[in-house]
Amino acid sequence: MGSGDRRAAPMARVRYALAISGAFCLGLSAPGAVASAAAAPTVTRFAIPAGPLDDALQALATQSRVQILYAPNLVLGKRSGGLRGELSPAQALERLLRGSGLNAMRVNDDTFVLQSAPPPIAKPPRPAPRPRPAPPPLRSTEPTNLGTVQVTGSHIPRSDLESVSVSPMTLISREDIEASGHQTLFELLRFQPGMIGHHPVDVAAEGGQPYQQLFAAAATTSLNALGPRGTLFLVDGQRIANYGLISAELGGLTDLEGIPLSIVERIEIIRGGASAIYGADAMAGVVNIILKKDQQGSEVTARLGISDRNDAKQRRISVGSGFDLRRGGNLLLSADYFQQDALYGSQRSWRTMDRSGDGLRDLRIQLGYLSDDNTRLWAYCPRQRRDQKGYCPLDTAKWISLQPEAERRSFYGHWRQPIGADSEVYASLRLGEVSQQLQSAPFYANVFLPPDHPDAFWPGGEPTTLQYAFYDVGPIRTRSQARTIDLNLGAKTYRGDWEWSASVGHHENDVTNRIDGLVSLSQFYELAGTLDYRFNSGGNAREVLDRLSPRATARGRARLDQLSLGVHGPWFELPAGRTRVAAGLELSRDSLMNQPDPLMEDHDFAFSPPKVAVDQSRNQAAFYAELSAPLAQRLQGEFALRADRRQGYNHRVSPKLGLKWNALDTLTFRGTLASGYRAPSLFELRRPNVDGNSLFVVQDDTTGPCRNTAQVEAGVEVCMLARSAFENNQLKPETSRSRTLGFVWSPDERFSLALDYFDIRRRNEILKVNALDDPEAFERSFKHDGNGLLVGIDDYYENIGTTDVRGWEIDAEYRLQTQRYGRFSLRLSGNYLDRLVRRNAPDAPALDYAGYNGPDRTALAGLEWAYGRWATTLSMRALGPSKIGRPDEDCPKVYAAAGRCSNPGSATVDLNLAYTGDTHWRFSLNVHDLGDRRPVNYDMLKGGYDIAYDDPRGRYYLLSASYRF
């Protein structure tokens, strides 16, 4: 949503109408008057009975298909004499408001804002004072097109923009997006309090060591530490297709890189369970990304970003044009191009696996020959890879991408056309292509050399082990290309007070991933055995290297086709007012095709997780119903029910109850109670990551007889078992229960405070298991040969885990409008994770991970000053400290000895300066991380920073210029 003073939009979370009306107060004329519009008015036949003014406004909005935005307390206790006749909506609204002490202002052709009429100003009895210098010019108060206002969290539209929503909601307006300085949707969302970023570098790493294969390079975020499958992403209230490749660690992902920020109007984040309204995946909350629908004229925007070290450059150009069509229609066309340079660990001094500077260990891999007892090493590597001391350290962190090289293109169009006075049709199309390249260190491994091999340390003597990096093959690189299609067609019509709607959508994400630098096990054994490949010789032929490291190509495609039918309108009267109801039917079909490279399916690439081919589809149907009922004069009830049925699973009903009590005009208490349901998606049809190494397990009654045994000491035999994995086709749905409780206090239009408590419990979580965890519970993990002898242990996914998340959300804002010094706005939002209890099995201990390996508190604060044509925003992001290790163990000795048992908290400050020179030009400069903070993270395996929270670029400049015509 927006206003003439758009930067006030975040206030809308707790006092929407006040935030909007305050922005337009200077644009009003006489009390009770409605601002005139340029377009010719549409005449409507009205039949509104006498009664409460709130009911009359509801009827007017429904009959004329307009939106009337106001706070409920404005009309409390006021009555209307009714209205009959053929009038324009503006004329009808003016008549209804006569004598009410309210006036209305037109925001666009179908949106009005109500506010209290200003009292008449009496002429002072004393003479007029001497003339004074004119105050600084205020920002333009001309109305800004709001478009259609959508409120996430319900299928029931509001003709009033209620001051408090029943569920906690965060609004990120278009002005917030501009002031943030972020170029991508992923960067914008991952810095929000309570959000965790899943960076494409981390996602592609498939869980890290010992795997060295880069794969699904998507970027997404999640709420409240419940992972990506607990957060539902919507675009204009509709689901979209997941990223086309399956992430071995995370499953299905919504790739945020495919949605350019240039076409985003605003983002609404509903916190707490919303499965009763939106279905599966909404256990932690919903992120609704609302795209632009209309634009007056055309606009071209160019942006250039560069770090303080003259690297990590970003370039963007976007073009958008809006067209008015005949009979009230409109068309919006937009195109966007974005390019980003790669940033590698070698470009930042703090990025290293050598943590000795922190008093910890040097985890660089020392290449060379190992002694029999692994206590001595003789350095051995190409000469150019040796350090000043003659050693051969492989610092993997220096090779890994900190920021991928990326290129993105997108096109977006939206068309809307009224048909007569009661109907309209619309269509939207979004096409996108995302290409990005990631890099990691050259493939490395311990190579066992027989004594007769010429590269052995003692040729003709004892066997030797060589810690070796395949420098001649080059670093492991992946280049992925993802193409997105999102097509929506819809129609709406009105019959009396009821609106009926229908829409169909086709969503598709098609990914091709090419990986270089992996080592084929079959080719390695052959080439090393025939001595065609020599270690560190520098003279291996190109054709030999191509055989040793063939390019791997994987393809994936995710499709979602859906049909939605809906109806909403007023239902029946209660003593406190009229109820409103919404109901609908949703039908959808998910399809997933994953075709890994044949060598991936054969598990031929060394230290790479196994991949399986998938080509399946499933149908799903859902019915929902919602009721909004005024239970008493100051008590509002929200009731929702959703029944889901997914092919292969039984149906499930998810209810939600919400209550909102206006204890005072300035104080509202609210709470929700909901249950959630999530059937396993096609993306759960995957195998867990396993390293493929052999296991040695003591033979006893649990294991039974083994085919391969060895005696390690007197009377003790061990089973030598192969390690592998399989996909579990018998997974059950995950379920959840959530509740929120809080209040919103807004003593006047300048200040608001919202504080909410949340509690989410998820059951039947899908986790990786094997027989080593519990032989009796996971006996499917045992793998036997034809004679019944144990030969291996398989990992698989099972419904076994539980998570309990509890915490607090705070949102506050203070605004001050002055005549001389302009407008000031101070905002604060924060998230505190009080409890994060996980249980990995029914008999396992419940462990509280809050504050471990990630901060348990995050906050975002902003101070804005708008003066004339200038707007300045100073923002600060703060992260709390985090502990290293596990909650059931003491601080590891190596960290305790160095005094590094926890990572310190941090704060970064950003500055944004914007100038609107005239009606055509707008310039802005954003400086991210003014203090050029150096990341600090003592977890030795993370190499100096936390990819989920830290920005490796340091101080960063972004210059933007826009021209409207």
N, C-alpha and C positions, 0 to 999 in steps of 0.2 A: 504494500500500500504506500501511498505517497502523499505529499501535500506541497503547498507553496514553500513551506519551510521543511524540506525533506529530511534534514538531519534530525528532526524531532521524532522520526518514525519509531525508534526503539521504545519510546514512551508508550506507544500504542499497546504494548503488552499488558499494561496495568490500567491505563486510562486512555483508550483509543480516541474517543470522540474529543476529549479535551485537547489531546495532542494535535488533532487535526484542526479543530475550530480555532485554537489559539493562533495557528498559522495564517488563518484567513480573516482574522478579525478586522484588519485594516481595509479589506476589500468589500465590506458590507455597506449597504446604503441605509435606507430608513428601516426602522424596526418592522419586522413582519414582511419585509420585501424579499423577493427572491431575485438573485443576480440574473440578469438577462443572458441569453445564449444567442450565439450567432446562427445556429441551425434553426430551421423552421420547426415549431412545436408540433408534436403529434397529439391529436385530440383523442381522448378516451371517454367512454361512457362509464361514469362512476355511480355506484349504488352503495353508499357507506352509511350504516345506521348510526344513530346517536349512541354515545357510550364513552368508555374510557379513551382518552386521547391515544394511548399506546395501541389499543386495538384498531382505532381509526387509521393510524399511520401504517400499521401492518397491512390493513386492507388496501390502502392506497398504493403501497409498494407492490403488493401482489397483483392488483388489477391493472396497474400501469407499467409493470415490469421495470421499475426503477429501484434503486437502492437509497435508503434514507438512513444515514449514520447518526447515532446519538447515544449518549449515556442514559441508561434506564432512569436514573434519579431525576433527569430533566423533565420527564413526563409524569412522575409519580404524583398521583392524586388529581391530575388534570383531566378534564372531560372535553368532549367534542359534541357539537350539535349535529354532526352527520353531514352528508353531502350527497346530492343527486344532480346529474346533468352531464353534458358533454363538455369537457374542459381539457386543457393541456395539463400534464403532471405539475408544472410549476404553478399554474393558476389554482389547481385543486389543493396543493400544499399550502399556498398562501391563505386560502379560505379556512382550511382546517386550523391554522395557527393563529387566526385572529383572536385577540383577547387572551392568548395563552402566555404571553410574556416571552415567547420564543420567536426566533426568526430562522430563516434557512438561506443557505448559499449554495448555488449550483457549482459543482466541481467539474462535471462533464455532462454529456447529454443525458445520462441515466443515473447520476449520482448526486445526492444532496447531503449537506451536513447541517445539523441543527445545533443551535446554541442559544443561551439566554440573551434576550435583547438588552443592549446597553441602556442604562437609565438616561433620560434626557439631561443635558448639561445646562445648568442654570448660568445665566450671565452674571459675572461678578459685579458687585455693587461699586467697587472701586475702579478708578481709571486703569486702562490697560498699561502694563509695564513697558519700559523702554525696550526697543528691539534688541534681540540677542542674536549672536551668530547662529546660523542654521545647524542643527545636529547632523552628525554623519549620516549619509544615506543608508536606509535599511535595505535588506535584501528584498528582491521583488516578491510581492504578495499576490501576483496573478495566479489564478487557479491552475493547478497542474493536473493533467488527466490521470485519474486513479485507475481507470480500467475497471474490470470486474473484480470486486473484492472477494477473495476466497479465504476462508478461515479453516486451517488444518485442525483436525481432531474431531470432525463431525461431518456427516452427510447432510445435515440440516443447515441451509443457508440462513443468515441473519439479515433481516432488513434493518435492524439496529446493530451497531458495532459495539457489543457489550463491553463494559469497562473491565471486566475480569473474566477470563476463561476458566472453565472448571478444571482443566489440566494445566500444569506449568508449561509455558510456551516461550521460546526465545525467537525474536524476530530480527533478521539481518536484512536491513533495507538496501536499496540500491546505493544510497549515499554511504552507508557503512562499507559496502563493497569497494566503492571508489576510494574512501579514506584509508582502507586497510593496506593498500599497496600490493596486495596479492594478485598474482597473474592467473592463478588456476583455482578451480573450485576445491581441489584437494587441499591446497595450502590454506585456503580460507577456513575450511571446516576443521582441519586438524588442530588449529590454534584456539578453537572454542573451548571454554571450560567444560570438563567432563568428557571431552572427545579424545580418542586415541587414534593416531595416524598409523595406517598400514602402508608404508612407503613402498613404491614399486621395486626398489633395490632389495628391501627385506622380503617382500612377497616372492620375488623371483628366486631368492636364495633357497627356497624349499625347506626352510627350517634350519639352515646353516650346517655346520660340521656334523658328520663327515662328508656331506653331499657337496659336490662342486658344480652341479648342473644348474644353470639359470633357466627358468621356465616362464611361468605366467607372470608377466610384468604389469600388473594392474595396480591402481592406487585407490584406496578407499579409507573410510574412517568408521569408528564404532562408538557407541555410547556406554558409559558406566561399566567398562571392563567386561562386557558380555560378548565381545567379539563381533565380527561382521554379520554372522547369521542372527544376531539379536537386534539389529538395527535395520529398519526398512527404509529404502530410498524411493521416493516418488518424484515424478516430473509432472507438474500440473495435476496432482492428485492421482496419477495413474502409474502402475508398475511399468518397469522397463526390463529389457533382457539383461541378464548377467553377462559378465565377461565370458568370451567363448571358450577359454581353456580352464580346466579344473586345477585349482591350487591344491597341492598335496596336503598342505598344512591347514588351509582355511576353507577349502571347498569352493562354493560359489561366491563371486564378488561383484559388486556394482562398481564399474570402473568410472571414477569421477573425472578422469582426464578427458573423457569424450564429450563433456558438456562445457562449452566455452563460457567464461564469466560474462562476456560481452552481451549475451542474450538473456542473462538472468535478471529478473526484476526484483525478486526478493527470495529469502529462504526462511521457512518456518520450521522450528524444531520442537516437536512435542516430546516431552520427557515423561517416562512411565509407560506402562503397558498400553498398547492400542490395538491388540489383536482382535478385539470385539468389533472394531470399526474397519480395520484394513486387512485383517487376517494374519497369516503366518509372517514371521520375521520381525514383527513389531513388538517383541517382548520388552526390549529396553526403551524403545521410542521410535519416532518417525521423523525423517527429514524430508520435507516437501520442498522441492526446487521449483519455483514458479517462474515461468519464462515470460518475456514481454509479449503482449498481445496487440499493441497498437503504438503508433509513433507519428507525431506531427512533423512532416518534412523529412529531411535526410540528415544523416550525421556520419562523419568520418573521424575515426580516432586512431592515433598512432601512439605506441608506447615503446620505450627503450629502457631496459634495465641492465645494470652492470655493478659488479661488486667493487669494494674498495681496493681490491687487488687486481682489478682489470680482467676479471674472468667471470665465468658463470653467466654470460650475457643472455638476455632474453629480448625478443623483438615481437611485436604484435601490431597488426593493423586490422581494423574491423570497420565494416560499412553497413549501415542500416537505413532503410527508407520506408516511410509509411504513406499509403495512398488511400484517399477517400473514394469509395465507389458509389455508384448510383443506388438509390433507395436505402441509404443508410449503412451500406457495407463498408468494410475496410480491409486493407491488405498490408501486411508487414513482411518485408524481405530483408534478410541479414546474411552477411558472409564474414568469416573470421579466419585469419591466418596467424599462427603462432610458431615461433622457432626458438629453440633453447640449446645453448652450448653445453657440452658435457663438463662435469667437474669431477676430478679424480682425487683419491686420497693423497696422492703425491703432491697435490697443490695446497695442502694444509699441513703445517708442521706438527700439529697436535695429533694428527691421524696416524697412528702407528700401533703395532702389536708389542712394541717394546715399552713396557710400563715400569721399567726400572727407575725412571725419573720420579715416579710416585712412591718409590720404595717397594714396588711389587716385582713381578717376574718379567723377564724378557720372553715373550711367547712367539717371537719370530722363529721360523723353521730353519734350523741350521742344516744346510745341505752338505752331503759328503758321506763317507764310509763310516759305518758303526762297528764297534768292536762286538765280540760275541756276547758280552754281558751288557751291551748298550750303555756303557759308562764313558766311552771315549769316542771321539769323532775326528776324522781326518777330512778337512774341508776339500770339497771337489765340486766345481761348477765352472762355467765359462769365465774366462779372465775378466771380462767386462762386468761380471756380476759380483766380483769380490769387493769387500770393503777395504778400508785403509789398513786393517790388521791382517788381511789375507783370508778372512773368513767368508762364508757364503750364506748370509742370512736372507731368507725369503720373507719379506714383510708383506703379507697378504693384504693388509689394510691399505697400503700405498697403491695397490693396483685396482681396488674395488671402486666402482662409481659412487660418488656422493650425490650426484645429480645426473640423471640420464640425459643423453643427447636426444632431443625430441623435435618433431615437426608435426603440427596438427592443422588440419583444414576442416572447416565446417560450413554448412549452409542451413539456414532456418527460414521457414516461411509460415505465416499464420493468416488465414482468411476467415472472415465472418460476414454473413449476409442475412439480414432480416427478410422474412417472407411474410408479408402482410403485417398485421399488428400483433399477432399472437405467436409467431414461430420464428425460428432462425436456424440456420445450418452453419457449420464451421468445419475447418480442416486445418491441420498442421502437419508439416513435414520437416524432419531434422535429419540431415545427412552429415556424417563425420568420418574422418580418417585420421588415425593416430599412429605415427611411426616413431619408435624410440629404440635406442641402442644402449645396452648395459654391458659392463665389463667386470670381470673378476680376475684373480691371479691365474697365472699358467697352472695347468694341471700338475699336481705333485702327489707323490706316493713313495712308500718304501718298496724298493725293488730287490728281490732276492736273486743274487747272481751265483750260479753254480761255479765250482772251482775251475772248470775248463773254459769259462767265458773270458775272452781277452780283456774285458773291462773290469774284471774282478780285481779287488785290491791286491790279492796274492794269486795271480794266474797260476793254475796248477796246484794251488795249495788248498786252504780252507774256503768253504762257502762264505760269502760276505753279503751284508745288507747295505744298500745304497739309498740314502734319502735324496730323492731326485725330483727336479722340476723340469718339465718339458718346455724349456724356453724356446727351442727351435720350432715348436708347434705354435707358440704365441699365446697370449692371454685368452681365457674363455670369454667369448662374446656372444651376445644374443641380440638379434634385431627382430622386433615384432611389429606387425602391421595389423591394426584393428579397424574394421569398417563397421559403422553403425547406421542403421536405418530405423527411424521412429516415425510412423505414420498414424495419425488419428483422424477419424471422421465422426461427426456427431450432429445431432439435431435436438432442439428443445421446442416444446410447444406448451401453451397454457390453456387450461380448461377451467374456467372459473377461477378459484383461488389456488388451484393446483398446477404445479409444473411437472411435466413428463419429459424425460430425457432418454436418449439412446446414443450409444457410441460404440465404435469398433476400432480396434488398434492392432497394428502389426509392428513388432519390435524385434530387431535382429542385431546380433553382434558376431562378426565373422573375423577370426584371428588366424594369422599365419606367423609362426615363430621359427626362425632359423638360428641354429646354434653352431658355433665353430669353437674349436679348441678342446673338445672332449676327446678321450682316448678309448678306442675300441679294444676290448679285452682280447677278442679273437685275433685281431690283426696284430696286437702287441705281442702275443705269445708266438705268433708265426714269424713276424719280422725280427723279434729279438732272438728267436731260436735259430733262424737262418743267418744271423749276423748282418742282415740287411739294414737293421737299425742299430747304431752305435751310440753309447751314452756320452754326452758332452763332447762329441767329436767335432761338431760344427760342420761336418761334411755330408750329412744325410741328404739324399736327393729329394727334390720336391715331390716326385711321385711317391716316394716312400712315406713322406710326411702326410700326403693326402690320403694314403691308405690307412695310416696309423690314426689319423684324426679326420674321419669323414664328416661332412656337414650333416647335421640332424635337422629334419624339418617336421614340425608338428602343426596340425591344423585343428581348429575347433570352431563350432558354430552353435550359438544359443539363440533360440527363437521363442517368442511369446506372442500368441494371438489371443485376443480377448474381446468379449462382447459384454457390455454393461447396459442394464436397463434400470431406471430409477424414477421415483416419484416422491414429491414432498409437498407439504402444504399444511394449513391449519386443520385441527381435528375436532376437538370438543372443548367446551368451556368448563373451567373450574372456578370456584369463588375468587381465586386470586388472579385469574386471567385465562387466556386461551392456550391450549397445548398445541404443539407442532410435532409433526411426525415425518419420518422419511423411511422409505423401504426400497430395496433393490435386489436385483439378481445379477450375478457375475459368473460368466462362463469363460474358461480359458484353457489353452493347450500349451504346455511347455514341451520344447524339443531340444535335445542336446546331442551333438555329434562331436566326438573327440577322436582324432586319428593320429596317434603318436607315430614317430618314425619307427620303422620295423626294428631297428637296433634298440630302441627304447623298450618296445614290447618284449624283446628277447633278453632284456636286461644285460645288454652287451657293453654298454658304456660304464666304465669304471666309476665307482663312487657316485652313482646316479640313482635316484629312486625309481622303482619300476613303474611303468605306465601301462594302462589298459585302454583298449579301444571301447568307445561308448557310442551307441546310436539308438537312442530310445526317446520316447515321448509319453507324456501323461496328460490326462484330462482332469480338470478340477471344476467344481461348481460351488457356489456360495450364495447364501441368502442372508441379508442383513435387515434389521429394523431398528430404528431409533426413535425415542420419544423425549421431547423437552417439555417439562411440565412445571408451571408455577405452583408449588405445593402450598405456599403461604405468601403473604404480602412481601416478605423479604427472603423467602426460601425457594430456591430453584433446584429441580431435579433433572438429571440427565441419565437416561437409561438406554443401553444398547445391547443388542443380541445378534450374534453372527453364527451361522451354521455352515461349516466347511466340510466338503467331501472331496477327497483326493483319490484318484485311481490307485487301487491297491491297498487302501487304508479305509477304516470305518469313518463315519462322519463324526464330527465333534462340534459341540456348541460352546461358544465363548461369550460370557456375559460381561458387562461393565456397568457399574453404578457410579454416578458422580453427583455430589451435592455442593451447593454454593449458598452461603448464608450471608446476607448483607446486614451484619450486626449494627453497623452505623452507615451513614452515607459515605463515610471515608474509610471504613474498615470492612473487609470481606474475608470470611473464612471459606476454605474450599477443600475438597477431598475426593479421592476416587478409589475404587476397589475393582480390580479386573482380573480375569484369568486369560491365559494365552495358550495357543496350540500351534505347533509347527511340525508338519509331517516331513520326513526326510525328502529332500529334493533330489533331482537327478544328479546333482553335484556330489551327493554323499556316496555315489557308487564309485568309490575309489579305494585304492590300497594305501595303508599308512606307509610312511617312509621307514625303510630298514636299510642298514648298511651292508647286508649281505655277507658279513663275516661269520665264521663258525662260532658256536657257543660251546662252552664246556660246563656241563651241569652234573653235579654229584648224582650218581645212580642210586635210587632208593625205591620204596614202594610206590611213590607218587609217579615217577617216570616209567616204571616197569622196565622190561628188558629193552636194551638198545642194540642197534646194529653195529655201531662203531664205539668201542670203549677203549679207555686207556687207564693205566694205574699210575697215579701221581705220587702216592706214598703207600706204605704198608697198609693193606686192608681197605684202601679208598680207591674206588673206581669212578671215573667220570664218563659221561656220555658226550661224544663229539657230535653236535647237532648242527644242521644247516639252518640258517635264518632267512625267512622269507615272509610274505604277506599275501592276504587274499581280501577280496571285497565281500562285505557282508550284505546280502540281499534281504535280511530279516530284521532290519532296523525298525524301531518303533518311533512314534512321534515324541518330540520333546514337549513338555508342558511347563506352564509358569503361573505364578500368582503375583500380582503387584498391587501396591497401594501407595497413594500420595496423600499428604496432609499438610496444609499450609495456610498462609494468610497474605493478603495484599492490603497495605495501608497507604492511602493517598490523601493526606490532610488538605491539600490544595492542588491546583493544577501545576505547581512547580516541582513538587516532590512526590516520589512514589517508592515504596519498598515492598518487595515480595520475598518471602522466605518459605521454602517447601522442603518437606522431608519425604524421601522415597525409600521403598523397600521392595525389592524384586527377588523372587525365589524361582529358580529354574530347576526342573527335575528331568530325569531320563536323558541327561546330556550325553551326546555322542562323543566318546573318548576312545583313544587307542588302548588296546589291552592285549595281553598274551598270558600263557600259562605260568610264566615266571611271577606274575602278580598274584594269581590265585589259581592253583592247579585244578581245584574242584569247580570253581565258578567258570573257568574259561578252558574247559577240557577240549573244546573245538580247536584250540590252538595247537594241540599235539598232532604231529604228522607221522603216520606209520607207513611202512612198506607193505607189500603183499603178504608178508609173513607175520604181520602184527608187531614188528619191531620198530621202536621209536627212531626216526631218522632226522626230525627237524621240529622247529617251533615256528608257527606263523603268527604274525601280528594281524589284528583286524579291528574294526570299529564296532563298539557296542554301546547300548544305552546303559550307562553305569554311573555317571557323575551327577553331582548337584552343586549349585552355586547360590549363595545368599549375598546379595549386594544391598547395602544400606548407606544412606548419606544425606547430604543437605545441598540445596541449591539456593543461591541468593541473587537477587537482581534489584538494583537500586538506581535511581536517576534523580538529579536535581537540575532544574533549568531556571535561568534568570534572564529576563529580557530587560535591557536598559535602553533609554532613548539616546544617550550620548555614546556609550561604549559598546553597543551592539548586544549580541546574545551569547550567553555562556551556557554550557551544558556539561554536567559531570555524571558519568555513568560507571557502574561497577557491577560485574557479574562474577560469580564464583561457584566452585563445586568442591565439596569435601566428601571424600569416600571414607566413611566411618567404619565400614565392615565389608570385607571381601572374602567370605568363607567358602572354600572349595572342599569337596569330598570326592575323591576319585573312585571310590567303591563303597558299597553299603557298610562294610566293616572297617573301612579306612578312617583314620582320624580326621576331624574337621579342622582345617588349617586356615587361619586368617592372613591373607596375603596383602591386605591394605597397607600401602606404603612400602612394599617390597618390590624391588626392581622397577619401580615407577612411582612418581609422586602420588600422594593421596589427597593433595589439594592443588587446585589450579584456579587462577583468577585473571580477569581481563578488565582493565580500567581505562577510561578515556576522558580527556578534557578537551572540549571544543570551544573555540571562540570564533564567532561569525561577526564580521565588521565590514559593513558596506559590501564591496565586491570580493572581499577576502574571507576565506574560511581556513582556520588552522586547527589541527587535531593532534593532540599528544596522547599516545596510547602506551600502556604498559602491560606486559604479560608476565605473570609471576607463577613459578612452579615451586612446590614444596620439596623438601629433601626426600630421599628414598634410601631404603636399606638394601644391603647386598646379602644374598644367601636365601635361606628358607626359614619360614617361621617356626619350624620344629627343630631347628638346629642352631647352635651358637654361631657367632660370626666365624667364618673359616679362618684358620690360624694365620695364613699368609696375609689376609687383610687386617686381622687384629694386630699382628706384629707391626704393620706399617701404619696403623691408626686410620685405616681406610674402610671402616665397616659401613659407612653410609656416604651417599653422594650429596653434596650441598644443594640447597635450593638455589634458584636463579631468577633473575628478572631482566627483561629486555625492554627497551623503550624505542618507539617508532614515532616519527614526525611526518605529518602530511600537511602541505601548504597548497591551497587551491585558489585560483584567481579567475573570475569571470569578467573578461575585458569588455565585452559587449554582448549583444544578443546572439552573436555567431560563435565567438571563440571561448574556449575554456582551457586553462593550463593548470597543471598540478605537478608538484614534486614531492615524492615520498622517500624518506630516508628510513630504511629498516635497520633495526639494531644500532641505534646511535652510538652506544658504547663499545661496539665491535667486540662483543663478549666472546671469549674463548670457551668452547664447551668443556665441561669437567664431568667425567664419569669414570669411576674407579673399577668398574667391572672389567676385568682383564680381557674377557672374550668380546667386548664391544669395541675395543680399539680406540677409546678416547671420547666417544659420544654416544648418545642414545638416539637412534634413528627415528624413534617414534615421537620424540619431543623437540630435539635440537635442530636448528637450522645451520648447516655447515658453511653457508656462504659468508657469514659475518656481516659487517656493515654493507648495506646494499642500497643503491640509488635507482629510482624509477621515475622517469620523466614522461608525462603524458600531455597530449595536445588533442583537442576535439574541435571540430568545425561543424556547425549546424547551418543548414540552408534549406 
